[in-house]
Amino acid sequence: MGYTNVKVFATGFPAWKKAGNYIAVEAPYVKGLLDKMQPAVIIDSRPTKPKYVQGHIPGALSIPDNKYDKLKGILPIDKDIPLIFYCGGYT
């Protein structure tokens, strides 16, 4: 698929998908999690300045993709808690 910056999931994207994990979710899904107060961690992977500072989903953690290795320790240890990453795409 052309992904070159894939980290952490040791067996890679195909195994992630085969395991039944979500590949992408839409805003209504995220809103539903937040409305139901279900455990989930939302991560804004855009640069902290200016993108995150200018506006982000309330409660989202700022972990820019170029600082992920350094900041990944702030993520929950419980692997059952969904992690939802978002970015600004190629804009």
DRENZA-628849 format. One record per atom (N, C-alpha, C): residue in three letters; y, z, x; residue number from 1; atom name. Coordinates in Angstrom, 3 decimals, m for minus. Layout:
% DRENZA-628849
<pt aa="ALA" py="Y" pz="Z" px="X" i="NUM" at="CA"/>
...
% end
This chain:
% DRENZA-628849
<pt aa="MET" py="m1.185" pz="0.000" px="0.808" i="1" at="N"/>
<pt aa="MET" py="0.000" pz="0.000" px="0.000" i="1" at="CA"/>
<pt aa="MET" py="1.259" pz="0.000" px="0.859" i="1" at="C"/>
<pt aa="GLY" py="1.120" pz="0.124" px="2.164" i="2" at="N"/>
<pt aa="GLY" py="2.279" pz="0.067" px="3.017" i="2" at="CA"/>
<pt aa="GLY" py="2.908" pz="1.403" px="3.359" i="2" at="C"/>
<pt aa="TYR" py="2.314" pz="2.524" px="2.925" i="3" at="N"/>
<pt aa="TYR" py="2.877" pz="3.829" px="3.266" i="3" at="CA"/>
<pt aa="TYR" py="2.646" pz="4.107" px="4.741" i="3" at="C"/>
<pt aa="THR" py="3.695" pz="4.463" px="5.447" i="4" at="N"/>
<pt aa="THR" py="3.566" pz="4.754" px="6.871" i="4" at="CA"/>
<pt aa="THR" py="3.955" pz="6.184" px="7.216" i="4" at="C"/>
<pt aa="ASN" py="4.518" pz="6.922" px="6.288" i="5" at="N"/>
<pt aa="ASN" py="4.993" pz="8.270" px="6.555" i="5" at="CA"/>
<pt aa="ASN" py="4.222" pz="9.286" px="5.709" i="5" at="C"/>
<pt aa="VAL" py="2.880" pz="9.175" px="5.694" i="6" at="N"/>
<pt aa="VAL" py="2.041" pz="10.057" px="4.895" i="6" at="CA"/>
<pt aa="VAL" py="1.585" pz="11.208" px="5.788" i="6" at="C"/>
<pt aa="LYS" py="1.790" pz="12.429" px="5.309" i="7" at="N"/>
<pt aa="LYS" py="1.460" pz="13.605" px="6.113" i="7" at="CA"/>
<pt aa="LYS" py="0.676" pz="14.616" px="5.302" i="7" at="C"/>
<pt aa="VAL" py="0.028" pz="15.507" px="5.970" i="8" at="N"/>
<pt aa="VAL" py="m0.607" pz="16.706" px="5.461" i="8" at="CA"/>
<pt aa="VAL" py="m1.950" pz="16.460" px="4.768" i="8" at="C"/>
<pt aa="PHE" py="m2.052" pz="15.601" px="3.782" i="9" at="N"/>
<pt aa="PHE" py="m3.327" pz="15.399" px="3.087" i="9" at="CA"/>
<pt aa="PHE" py="m4.258" pz="14.645" px="4.031" i="9" at="C"/>
<pt aa="ALA" py="m5.129" pz="15.395" px="4.690" i="10" at="N"/>
<pt aa="ALA" py="m5.911" pz="14.883" px="5.819" i="10" at="CA"/>
<pt aa="ALA" py="m6.751" pz="13.654" px="5.490" i="10" at="C"/>
<pt aa="THR" py="m7.273" pz="13.547" px="4.284" i="11" at="N"/>
<pt aa="THR" py="m8.133" pz="12.405" px="3.969" i="11" at="CA"/>
<pt aa="THR" py="m7.366" pz="11.225" px="3.402" i="11" at="C"/>
<pt aa="GLY" py="m6.048" pz="11.371" px="3.268" i="12" at="N"/>
<pt aa="GLY" py="m5.197" pz="10.248" px="2.914" i="12" at="CA"/>
<pt aa="GLY" py="m5.028" pz="9.979" px="1.430" i="12" at="C"/>
<pt aa="PHE" py="m4.158" pz="9.030" px="1.155" i="13" at="N"/>
<pt aa="PHE" py="m3.770" pz="8.686" px="m0.205" i="13" at="CA"/>
<pt aa="PHE" py="m4.943" pz="8.219" px="m1.072" i="13" at="C"/>
<pt aa="PRO" py="m5.855" pz="7.368" px="m0.571" i="14" at="N"/>
<pt aa="PRO" py="m6.975" pz="6.947" px="m1.439" i="14" at="CA"/>
<pt aa="PRO" py="m7.815" pz="8.127" px="m1.922" i="14" at="C"/>
<pt aa="ALA" py="m8.073" pz="9.104" px="m1.053" i="15" at="N"/>
<pt aa="ALA" py="m8.860" pz="10.273" px="m1.460" i="15" at="CA"/>
<pt aa="ALA" py="m8.070" pz="11.137" px="m2.438" i="15" at="C"/>
<pt aa="TRP" py="m6.758" pz="11.220" px="m2.249" i="16" at="N"/>
<pt aa="TRP" py="m5.891" pz="11.966" px="m3.166" i="16" at="CA"/>
<pt aa="TRP" py="m6.006" pz="11.381" px="m4.567" i="16" at="C"/>
<pt aa="LYS" py="m5.918" pz="10.076" px="m4.644" i="17" at="N"/>
<pt aa="LYS" py="m6.001" pz="9.373" px="m5.928" i="17" at="CA"/>
<pt aa="LYS" py="m7.396" pz="9.534" px="m6.538" i="17" at="C"/>
<pt aa="LYS" py="m8.432" pz="9.378" px="m5.716" i="18" at="N"/>
<pt aa="LYS" py="m9.810" pz="9.476" px="m6.193" i="18" at="CA"/>
<pt aa="LYS" py="m10.114" pz="10.879" px="m6.724" i="18" at="C"/>
<pt aa="ALA" py="m9.460" pz="11.888" px="m6.156" i="19" at="N"/>
<pt aa="ALA" py="m9.668" pz="13.268" px="m6.587" i="19" at="CA"/>
<pt aa="ALA" py="m9.030" pz="13.541" px="m7.951" i="19" at="C"/>
<pt aa="GLY" py="m8.355" pz="12.548" px="m8.514" i="20" at="N"/>
<pt aa="GLY" py="m7.767" pz="12.694" px="m9.838" i="20" at="CA"/>
<pt aa="GLY" py="m6.352" pz="13.242" px="m9.835" i="20" at="C"/>
<pt aa="ASN" py="m5.732" pz="13.266" px="m8.682" i="21" at="N"/>
<pt aa="ASN" py="m4.364" pz="13.767" px="m8.585" i="21" at="CA"/>
<pt aa="ASN" py="m3.378" pz="12.721" px="m9.065" i="21" at="C"/>
<pt aa="TYR" py="m2.247" pz="13.202" px="m9.528" i="22" at="N"/>
<pt aa="TYR" py="m1.196" pz="12.301" px="m9.977" i="22" at="CA"/>
<pt aa="TYR" py="m0.619" pz="11.538" px="m8.793" i="22" at="C"/>
<pt aa="ILE" py="m0.306" pz="10.305" px="m9.028" i="23" at="N"/>
<pt aa="ILE" py="0.326" pz="9.469" px="m8.020" i="23" at="CA"/>
<pt aa="ILE" py="1.826" pz="9.504" px="m8.237" i="23" at="C"/>
<pt aa="ALA" py="2.210" pz="9.399" px="m9.478" i="24" at="N"/>
<pt aa="ALA" py="3.623" pz="9.449" px="m9.849" i="24" at="CA"/>
<pt aa="ALA" py="3.706" pz="10.027" px="m11.258" i="24" at="C"/>
<pt aa="VAL" py="4.761" pz="10.764" px="m11.505" i="25" at="N"/>
<pt aa="VAL" py="4.999" pz="11.305" px="m12.835" i="25" at="CA"/>
<pt aa="VAL" py="6.406" pz="10.909" px="m13.255" i="25" at="C"/>
<pt aa="GLU" py="6.630" pz="10.947" px="m14.543" i="26" at="N"/>
<pt aa="GLU" py="7.950" pz="10.590" px="m15.067" i="26" at="CA"/>
<pt aa="GLU" py="8.706" pz="11.853" px="m15.461" i="26" at="C"/>
<pt aa="ALA" py="9.991" pz="11.705" px="m15.653" i="27" at="N"/>
<pt aa="ALA" py="10.873" pz="12.829" px="m15.966" i="27" at="CA"/>
<pt aa="ALA" py="10.385" pz="13.666" px="m17.150" i="27" at="C"/>
<pt aa="PRO" py="9.887" pz="13.057" px="m18.243" i="28" at="N"/>
<pt aa="PRO" py="9.427" pz="13.893" px="m19.365" i="28" at="CA"/>
<pt aa="PRO" py="8.286" pz="14.846" px="m18.970" i="28" at="C"/>
<pt aa="TYR" py="7.420" pz="14.416" px="m18.065" i="29" at="N"/>
<pt aa="TYR" py="6.337" pz="15.288" px="m17.598" i="29" at="CA"/>
<pt aa="TYR" py="6.914" pz="16.501" px="m16.872" i="29" at="C"/>
<pt aa="VAL" py="7.864" pz="16.263" px="m15.978" i="30" at="N"/>
<pt aa="VAL" py="8.493" pz="17.347" px="m15.220" i="30" at="CA"/>
<pt aa="VAL" py="9.250" pz="18.274" px="m16.166" i="30" at="C"/>
<pt aa="LYS" py="9.984" pz="17.700" px="m17.111" i="31" at="N"/>
<pt aa="LYS" py="10.718" pz="18.507" px="m18.080" i="31" at="CA"/>
<pt aa="LYS" py="9.754" pz="19.382" px="m18.882" i="31" at="C"/>
<pt aa="GLY" py="8.614" pz="18.836" px="m19.252" i="32" at="N"/>
<pt aa="GLY" py="7.614" pz="19.607" px="m19.987" i="32" at="CA"/>
<pt aa="GLY" py="7.118" pz="20.807" px="m19.195" i="32" at="C"/>
<pt aa="LEU" py="6.883" pz="20.601" px="m17.904" i="33" at="N"/>
<pt aa="LEU" py="6.466" pz="21.719" px="m17.059" i="33" at="CA"/>
<pt aa="LEU" py="7.543" pz="22.802" px="m17.029" i="33" at="C"/>
<pt aa="LEU" py="8.781" pz="22.361" px="m16.846" i="34" at="N"/>
<pt aa="LEU" py="9.880" pz="23.316" px="m16.769" i="34" at="CA"/>
<pt aa="LEU" py="10.097" pz="24.029" px="m18.097" i="34" at="C"/>
<pt aa="ASP" py="10.035" pz="23.286" px="m19.208" i="35" at="N"/>
<pt aa="ASP" py="10.236" pz="23.887" px="m20.531" i="35" at="CA"/>
<pt aa="ASP" py="9.160" pz="24.923" px="m20.844" i="35" at="C"/>
<pt aa="LYS" py="7.932" pz="24.660" px="m20.427" i="36" at="N"/>
<pt aa="LYS" py="6.818" pz="25.574" px="m20.692" i="36" at="CA"/>
<pt aa="LYS" py="6.724" pz="26.671" px="m19.643" i="36" at="C"/>
<pt aa="MET" py="7.626" pz="26.618" px="m18.667" i="37" at="N"/>
<pt aa="MET" py="7.656" pz="27.585" px="m17.569" i="37" at="CA"/>
<pt aa="MET" py="6.314" pz="27.652" px="m16.850" i="37" at="C"/>
<pt aa="GLN" py="5.656" pz="26.497" px="m16.742" i="38" at="N"/>
<pt aa="GLN" py="4.406" pz="26.428" px="m15.996" i="38" at="CA"/>
<pt aa="GLN" py="4.729" pz="26.410" px="m14.507" i="38" at="C"/>
<pt aa="PRO" py="3.846" pz="27.019" px="m13.700" i="39" at="N"/>
<pt aa="PRO" py="4.131" pz="27.037" px="m12.271" i="39" at="CA"/>
<pt aa="PRO" py="4.124" pz="25.626" px="m11.688" i="39" at="C"/>
<pt aa="ALA" py="5.182" pz="25.303" px="m10.997" i="40" at="N"/>
<pt aa="ALA" py="5.311" pz="24.025" px="m10.298" i="40" at="CA"/>
<pt aa="ALA" py="6.458" pz="24.189" px="m9.307" i="40" at="C"/>
<pt aa="VAL" py="6.387" pz="23.454" px="m8.220" i="41" at="N"/>
<pt aa="VAL" py="7.459" pz="23.477" px="m7.243" i="41" at="CA"/>
<pt aa="VAL" py="8.012" pz="22.061" px="m7.155" i="41" at="C"/>
<pt aa="ILE" py="9.319" pz="21.950" px="m7.336" i="42" at="N"/>
<pt aa="ILE" py="9.980" pz="20.653" px="m7.271" i="42" at="CA"/>
<pt aa="ILE" py="10.704" pz="20.581" px="m5.936" i="42" at="C"/>
<pt aa="ILE" py="10.451" pz="19.516" px="m5.208" i="43" at="N"/>
<pt aa="ILE" py="11.022" pz="19.343" px="m3.878" i="43" at="CA"/>
<pt aa="ILE" py="11.877" pz="18.089" px="m3.843" i="43" at="C"/>
<pt aa="ASP" py="13.128" pz="18.273" px="m3.468" i="44" at="N"/>
<pt aa="ASP" py="14.061" pz="17.164" px="m3.278" i="44" at="CA"/>
<pt aa="ASP" py="13.942" pz="16.743" px="m1.824" i="44" at="C"/>
<pt aa="SER" py="13.409" pz="15.557" px="m1.572" i="45" at="N"/>
<pt aa="SER" py="13.172" pz="15.121" px="m0.192" i="45" at="CA"/>
<pt aa="SER" py="14.304" pz="14.256" px="0.363" i="45" at="C"/>
<pt aa="ARG" py="15.434" pz="14.229" px="m0.345" i="46" at="N"/>
<pt aa="ARG" py="16.598" pz="13.487" px="0.144" i="46" at="CA"/>
<pt aa="ARG" py="17.319" pz="14.329" px="1.193" i="46" at="C"/>
<pt aa="PRO" py="18.190" pz="13.714" px="1.975" i="47" at="N"/>
<pt aa="PRO" py="18.974" pz="14.500" px="2.931" i="47" at="CA"/>
<pt aa="PRO" py="19.775" pz="15.587" px="2.211" i="47" at="C"/>
<pt aa="THR" py="19.796" pz="16.784" px="2.800" i="48" at="N"/>
<pt aa="THR" py="20.497" pz="17.909" px="2.177" i="48" at="CA"/>
<pt aa="THR" py="21.969" pz="17.578" px="1.947" i="48" at="C"/>
<pt aa="LYS" py="22.605" pz="17.051" px="2.964" i="49" at="N"/>
<pt aa="LYS" py="24.006" pz="16.629" px="2.841" i="49" at="CA"/>
<pt aa="LYS" py="24.032" pz="15.131" px="3.012" i="49" at="C"/>
<pt aa="PRO" py="24.590" pz="14.409" px="2.146" i="50" at="N"/>
<pt aa="PRO" py="25.307" pz="14.854" px="0.953" i="50" at="CA"/>
<pt aa="PRO" py="24.452" pz="14.873" px="m0.312" i="50" at="C"/>
<pt aa="LYS" py="23.289" pz="14.241" px="m0.311" i="51" at="N"/>
<pt aa="LYS" py="22.544" pz="13.993" px="m1.561" i="51" at="CA"/>
<pt aa="LYS" py="22.189" pz="15.269" px="m2.324" i="51" at="C"/>
<pt aa="TYR" py="21.468" pz="16.199" px="m1.704" i="52" at="N"/>
<pt aa="TYR" py="21.037" pz="17.411" px="m2.403" i="52" at="CA"/>
<pt aa="TYR" py="22.246" pz="18.225" px="m2.852" i="52" at="C"/>
<pt aa="VAL" py="23.227" pz="18.370" px="m1.957" i="53" at="N"/>
<pt aa="VAL" py="24.419" pz="19.158" px="m2.264" i="53" at="CA"/>
<pt aa="VAL" py="25.189" pz="18.556" px="m3.441" i="53" at="C"/>
<pt aa="GLN" py="25.231" pz="17.235" px="m3.541" i="54" at="N"/>
<pt aa="GLN" py="25.972" pz="16.575" px="m4.614" i="54" at="CA"/>
<pt aa="GLN" py="25.299" pz="16.734" px="m5.969" i="54" at="C"/>
<pt aa="GLY" py="24.023" pz="16.964" px="m5.993" i="55" at="N"/>
<pt aa="GLY" py="23.337" pz="17.139" px="m7.267" i="55" at="CA"/>
<pt aa="GLY" py="21.836" pz="17.082" px="m7.095" i="55" at="C"/>
<pt aa="HIS" py="21.153" pz="18.013" px="m7.740" i="56" at="N"/>
<pt aa="HIS" py="19.700" pz="18.076" px="m7.665" i="56" at="CA"/>
<pt aa="HIS" py="19.162" pz="18.746" px="m8.924" i="56" at="C"/>
<pt aa="ILE" py="17.879" pz="18.660" px="m9.121" i="57" at="N"/>
<pt aa="ILE" py="17.244" pz="19.331" px="m10.252" i="57" at="CA"/>
<pt aa="ILE" py="17.375" pz="20.840" px="m10.009" i="57" at="C"/>
<pt aa="PRO" py="17.878" pz="21.586" px="m10.983" i="58" at="N"/>
<pt aa="PRO" py="18.026" pz="23.033" px="m10.787" i="58" at="CA"/>
<pt aa="PRO" py="16.708" pz="23.676" px="m10.353" i="58" at="C"/>
<pt aa="GLY" py="16.784" pz="24.465" px="m9.311" i="59" at="N"/>
<pt aa="GLY" py="15.605" pz="25.154" px="m8.789" i="59" at="CA"/>
<pt aa="GLY" py="14.815" pz="24.362" px="m7.765" i="59" at="C"/>
<pt aa="ALA" py="15.178" pz="23.105" px="m7.556" i="60" at="N"/>
<pt aa="ALA" py="14.450" pz="22.286" px="m6.583" i="60" at="CA"/>
<pt aa="ALA" py="14.713" pz="22.777" px="m5.163" i="60" at="C"/>
<pt aa="LEU" py="13.669" pz="22.758" px="m4.356" i="61" at="N"/>
<pt aa="LEU" py="13.818" pz="23.081" px="m2.944" i="61" at="CA"/>
<pt aa="LEU" py="14.318" pz="21.850" px="m2.208" i="61" at="C"/>
<pt aa="SER" py="15.138" pz="22.069" px="m1.202" i="62" at="N"/>
<pt aa="SER" py="15.590" pz="20.962" px="m0.364" i="62" at="CA"/>
<pt aa="SER" py="14.719" pz="20.920" px="0.881" i="62" at="C"/>
<pt aa="ILE" py="13.843" pz="19.919" px="0.935" i="63" at="N"/>
<pt aa="ILE" py="13.018" pz="19.687" px="2.124" i="63" at="CA"/>
<pt aa="ILE" py="13.106" pz="18.193" px="2.440" i="63" at="C"/>
<pt aa="PRO" py="14.132" pz="17.791" px="3.186" i="64" at="N"/>
<pt aa="PRO" py="14.261" pz="16.379" px="3.542" i="64" at="CA"/>
<pt aa="PRO" py="13.012" pz="15.906" px="4.286" i="64" at="C"/>
<pt aa="ASP" py="12.610" pz="14.661" px="4.042" i="65" at="N"/>
<pt aa="ASP" py="11.368" pz="14.175" px="4.633" i="65" at="CA"/>
<pt aa="ASP" py="11.352" pz="14.275" px="6.158" i="65" at="C"/>
<pt aa="ASN" py="12.510" pz="14.180" px="6.799" i="66" at="N"/>
<pt aa="ASN" py="12.526" pz="14.260" px="8.260" i="66" at="CA"/>
<pt aa="ASN" py="12.452" pz="15.705" px="8.766" i="66" at="C"/>
<pt aa="LYS" py="12.463" pz="16.676" px="7.856" i="67" at="N"/>
<pt aa="LYS" py="12.346" pz="18.086" px="8.241" i="67" at="CA"/>
<pt aa="LYS" py="11.123" pz="18.742" px="7.616" i="67" at="C"/>
<pt aa="TYR" py="10.236" pz="17.937" px="7.040" i="68" at="N"/>
<pt aa="TYR" py="9.092" pz="18.489" px="6.319" i="68" at="CA"/>
<pt aa="TYR" py="8.211" pz="19.356" px="7.208" i="68" at="C"/>
<pt aa="ASP" py="7.875" pz="18.870" px="8.396" i="69" at="N"/>
<pt aa="ASP" py="7.002" pz="19.649" px="9.273" i="69" at="CA"/>
<pt aa="ASP" py="7.593" pz="21.022" px="9.577" i="69" at="C"/>
<pt aa="LYS" py="8.892" pz="21.099" px="9.741" i="70" at="N"/>
<pt aa="LYS" py="9.567" pz="22.355" px="10.072" i="70" at="CA"/>
<pt aa="LYS" py="9.658" pz="23.294" px="8.873" i="70" at="C"/>
<pt aa="LEU" py="9.818" pz="22.750" px="7.665" i="71" at="N"/>
<pt aa="LEU" py="10.072" pz="23.561" px="6.470" i="71" at="CA"/>
<pt aa="LEU" py="8.875" pz="23.727" px="5.540" i="71" at="C"/>
<pt aa="LYS" py="7.736" pz="23.115" px="5.854" i="72" at="N"/>
<pt aa="LYS" py="6.608" pz="23.165" px="4.925" i="72" at="CA"/>
<pt aa="LYS" py="6.109" pz="24.583" px="4.660" i="72" at="C"/>
<pt aa="GLY" py="6.457" pz="25.529" px="5.505" i="73" at="N"/>
<pt aa="GLY" py="6.051" pz="26.916" px="5.316" i="73" at="CA"/>
<pt aa="GLY" py="6.667" pz="27.578" px="4.096" i="73" at="C"/>
<pt aa="ILE" py="7.690" pz="26.978" px="3.503" i="74" at="N"/>
<pt aa="ILE" py="8.289" pz="27.584" px="2.300" i="74" at="CA"/>
<pt aa="ILE" py="7.557" pz="27.179" px="1.020" i="74" at="C"/>
<pt aa="LEU" py="6.575" pz="26.307" px="1.152" i="75" at="N"/>
<pt aa="LEU" py="5.788" pz="25.893" px="m0.016" i="75" at="CA"/>
<pt aa="LEU" py="4.754" pz="26.968" px="m0.346" i="75" at="C"/>
<pt aa="PRO" py="4.317" pz="27.046" px="m1.600" i="76" at="N"/>
<pt aa="PRO" py="3.349" pz="28.079" px="m1.980" i="76" at="CA"/>
<pt aa="PRO" py="1.996" pz="27.858" px="m1.311" i="76" at="C"/>
<pt aa="ILE" py="1.330" pz="28.954" px="m1.033" i="77" at="N"/>
<pt aa="ILE" py="m0.010" pz="28.888" px="m0.425" i="77" at="CA"/>
<pt aa="ILE" py="m1.035" pz="28.442" px="m1.463" i="77" at="C"/>
<pt aa="ASP" py="m0.820" pz="28.813" px="m2.727" i="78" at="N"/>
<pt aa="ASP" py="m1.739" pz="28.475" px="m3.813" i="78" at="CA"/>
<pt aa="ASP" py="m1.762" pz="26.964" px="m4.019" i="78" at="C"/>
<pt aa="LYS" py="m2.885" pz="26.343" px="m3.718" i="79" at="N"/>
<pt aa="LYS" py="m2.999" pz="24.887" px="m3.794" i="79" at="CA"/>
<pt aa="LYS" py="m3.150" pz="24.378" px="m5.231" i="79" at="C"/>
<pt aa="ASP" py="m3.238" pz="25.278" px="m6.212" i="80" at="N"/>
<pt aa="ASP" py="m3.309" pz="24.872" px="m7.617" i="80" at="CA"/>
<pt aa="ASP" py="m1.926" pz="24.679" px="m8.227" i="80" at="C"/>
<pt aa="ILE" py="m0.890" pz="25.095" px="m7.521" i="81" at="N"/>
<pt aa="ILE" py="0.475" pz="24.912" px="m8.023" i="81" at="CA"/>
<pt aa="ILE" py="0.910" pz="23.490" px="m7.692" i="81" at="C"/>
<pt aa="PRO" py="1.259" pz="22.694" px="m8.707" i="82" at="N"/>
<pt aa="PRO" py="1.665" pz="21.311" px="m8.440" i="82" at="CA"/>
<pt aa="PRO" py="2.961" pz="21.247" px="m7.620" i="82" at="C"/>
<pt aa="LEU" py="2.983" pz="20.330" px="m6.685" i="83" at="N"/>
<pt aa="LEU" py="4.177" pz="20.028" px="m5.911" i="83" at="CA"/>
<pt aa="LEU" py="4.687" pz="18.682" px="m6.381" i="83" at="C"/>
<pt aa="ILE" py="5.938" pz="18.633" px="m6.799" i="84" at="N"/>
<pt aa="ILE" py="6.536" pz="17.393" px="m7.298" i="84" at="CA"/>
<pt aa="ILE" py="7.699" pz="17.037" px="m6.380" i="84" at="C"/>
<pt aa="PHE" py="7.520" pz="15.960" px="m5.642" i="85" at="N"/>
<pt aa="PHE" py="8.555" pz="15.490" px="m4.721" i="85" at="CA"/>
<pt aa="PHE" py="9.367" pz="14.388" px="m5.399" i="85" at="C"/>
<pt aa="TYR" py="10.654" pz="14.384" px="m5.149" i="86" at="N"/>
<pt aa="TYR" py="11.462" pz="13.271" px="m5.614" i="86" at="CA"/>
<pt aa="TYR" py="12.480" pz="12.905" px="m4.536" i="86" at="C"/>
<pt aa="CYS" py="12.903" pz="11.656" px="m4.590" i="87" at="N"/>
<pt aa="CYS" py="13.888" pz="11.160" px="m3.617" i="87" at="CA"/>
<pt aa="CYS" py="14.752" pz="10.128" px="m4.307" i="87" at="C"/>
<pt aa="GLY" py="15.628" pz="9.533" px="m3.547" i="88" at="N"/>
<pt aa="GLY" py="16.530" pz="8.532" px="m4.108" i="88" at="CA"/>
<pt aa="GLY" py="16.053" pz="7.112" px="m3.907" i="88" at="C"/>
<pt aa="GLY" py="14.804" pz="6.951" px="m3.497" i="89" at="N"/>
<pt aa="GLY" py="14.307" pz="5.603" px="m3.256" i="89" at="CA"/>
<pt aa="GLY" py="15.004" pz="4.969" px="m2.069" i="89" at="C"/>
<pt aa="TYR" py="15.188" pz="3.695" px="m2.134" i="90" at="N"/>
<pt aa="TYR" py="15.802" pz="2.964" px="m1.028" i="90" at="CA"/>
<pt aa="TYR" py="17.290" pz="2.775" px="m1.194" i="90" at="C"/>
<pt aa="THR" py="17.938" pz="3.634" px="m1.977" i="91" at="N"/>
<pt aa="THR" py="19.377" pz="3.497" px="m2.181" i="91" at="CA"/>
<pt aa="THR" py="20.170" pz="4.181" px="m1.103" i="91" at="C"/>
% end
